[in-house]
Amino acid sequence: MNVPTYKCKEASGAFGAAIMAASYTYYRSLQEAAAEMASIEKKVMPDPLLQQEYEKQYNAFKQKLKDLNYIS
C-alpha cells in the first residue's frame, strides 16, 4: 500500500456524490471531475515504521469483505 493519503477541503458525502454525478454528466471521467471540483487540503504520507501493521490490517479488512461476499 505505501501510498500517500489526501484530505480534501470539502469533506462530505454529498460532495463526493456531486463529483460522481458530474463525472457522468459534465466531465469525461471521475478523475477529471475530481481534479476540477476538489482541492487538496493535506497530504499524509504513510509511516514506514508502521508499514507492517498497515498491511496486516488491510489484509484483515479484505478478508472480512470476502467473508461477507462483497468481493471474491
C-alpha positions as CSV (number, residue, x, y, z in Angstrom):
1,M,0.0,0.0,0.0
2,N,2.7,2.5,0.9
3,V,1.0,5.4,-0.9
4,P,0.0,8.9,0.3
5,T,-3.5,9.7,1.5
6,Y,-5.1,13.1,0.5
7,K,-7.6,15.0,2.6
8,C,-9.9,17.2,0.6
9,K,-11.0,20.6,1.8
10,E,-14.6,19.7,1.0
11,A,-15.1,16.6,3.1
12,S,-18.7,15.4,2.9
13,G,-20.6,12.5,1.4
14,A,-22.8,14.9,-0.5
15,F,-19.8,16.5,-2.2
16,G,-18.5,13.1,-3.2
17,A,-21.9,12.2,-4.6
18,A,-21.8,15.5,-6.6
19,I,-18.4,14.6,-8.1
20,M,-19.7,11.2,-9.0
21,A,-22.8,12.7,-10.7
22,A,-20.7,15.3,-12.6
23,S,-18.3,12.6,-13.8
24,Y,-21.1,11.0,-15.8
25,T,-22.8,14.2,-17.0
26,Y,-20.5,17.2,-17.2
27,Y,-17.0,15.7,-17.2
28,R,-15.5,12.9,-19.3
29,S,-14.3,10.9,-16.3
30,L,-14.2,10.6,-12.5
31,Q,-10.6,11.7,-12.5
32,E,-11.4,14.8,-14.4
33,A,-14.4,15.7,-12.2
34,A,-12.4,15.2,-9.0
35,A,-9.4,17.2,-10.4
36,E,-11.7,20.1,-11.4
37,M,-14.1,20.1,-8.4
38,A,-12.0,19.1,-5.4
39,S,-9.0,20.7,-3.8
40,I,-6.4,19.0,-1.6
41,E,-6.1,20.4,2.0
42,K,-3.4,18.0,3.2
43,K,-1.2,15.1,2.0
44,V,-0.4,12.4,4.6
45,M,2.5,10.1,3.9
46,P,2.5,6.6,5.5
47,D,4.8,6.0,8.4
48,P,7.4,3.4,7.2
49,L,7.7,2.1,10.7
50,L,4.0,1.1,10.6
51,Q,4.0,-0.5,7.1
52,Q,3.8,-4.0,8.5
53,E,0.8,-3.1,10.7
54,Y,-0.9,-1.3,7.8
55,E,-0.5,-4.4,5.7
56,K,-1.8,-6.7,8.4
57,Q,-5.0,-4.5,9.0
58,Y,-5.6,-4.1,5.2
59,N,-5.4,-7.9,4.8
60,A,-7.9,-8.4,7.7
61,F,-10.2,-5.9,6.1
62,K,-10.1,-7.6,2.7
63,Q,-10.7,-11.0,4.4
64,K,-13.8,-9.5,6.1
65,L,-15.1,-8.3,2.7
66,K,-14.6,-11.8,1.3
67,D,-16.3,-13.4,4.3
68,L,-19.3,-11.1,3.6
69,N,-19.2,-12.0,-0.1
70,Y,-18.6,-8.3,-1.1
71,I,-15.5,-9.3,-3.0
72,S,-14.2,-12.6,-4.3
